């Protein structure tokens, strides 16, 4: 059978090899420090890592949120442009002289 003492040399070397691996990795990171000193990483990325999630998902989700917000803002801008056009049309019907002055000031051609 296998005796407990037979597993001891392996148990002793494994923590040291892991420690050496970690130390080497930290030394490599320290060597790159000068090249990366001005990079700022959002704290949310570290939260993703702590949760065991891929940090690239953070970037993907940020881009998706930005695109959704962009579409929302674009929709609002389009709506406001339509509103402005309709407002000018209606104001021109009710106040033609005033709107002609307004359009002259704005450098717009008055409608025929």
GIPEDA-V639724 format. One record per backbone hydrogen bond with DSSP energy under -0.5 kcal/mol. CO is the residue of the C=O (numbers start at 1). NH is the residue of the N-H. If there is no record, write none. Layout:
BEGIN
co={CO | CO}
nh={NH | NH}
END
This chain:
BEGIN
co={3 | 3 | 4 | 4 | 5 | 5 | 7 | 8 | 9 | 10 | 11 | 12 | 13 | 14 | 15 | 16 | 17 | 18 | 19 | 20 | 21 | 22 | 23 | 24 | 25 | 26 | 27 | 28 | 29 | 30 | 32 | 32 | 33 | 34 | 36 | 42 | 42 | 43 | 44 | 45 | 46 | 47 | 48 | 49 | 54 | 54 | 55 | 55 | 56 | 57 | 58 | 59 | 60 | 61 | 62 | 63 | 64 | 65 | 66 | 67 | 68 | 69 | 70 | 71 | 72 | 73 | 74 | 75 | 76 | 77 | 78 | 79 | 80 | 81 | 82 | 83 | 84 | 85 | 86 | 87 | 88 | 89 | 90 | 91 | 95 | 96 | 97 | 98 | 99 | 100 | 101 | 102 | 103 | 103}
nh={6 | 7 | 7 | 8 | 8 | 9 | 11 | 12 | 13 | 14 | 15 | 16 | 17 | 18 | 19 | 20 | 21 | 22 | 23 | 24 | 25 | 26 | 27 | 28 | 29 | 30 | 31 | 32 | 33 | 33 | 35 | 36 | 36 | 37 | 39 | 45 | 46 | 47 | 48 | 49 | 50 | 51 | 53 | 52 | 57 | 58 | 58 | 59 | 60 | 61 | 62 | 63 | 64 | 65 | 66 | 67 | 68 | 69 | 70 | 71 | 72 | 73 | 74 | 75 | 76 | 77 | 78 | 79 | 80 | 81 | 82 | 83 | 84 | 85 | 86 | 87 | 88 | 89 | 90 | 91 | 92 | 93 | 94 | 95 | 99 | 100 | 101 | 102 | 103 | 104 | 105 | 106 | 107 | 108}
END
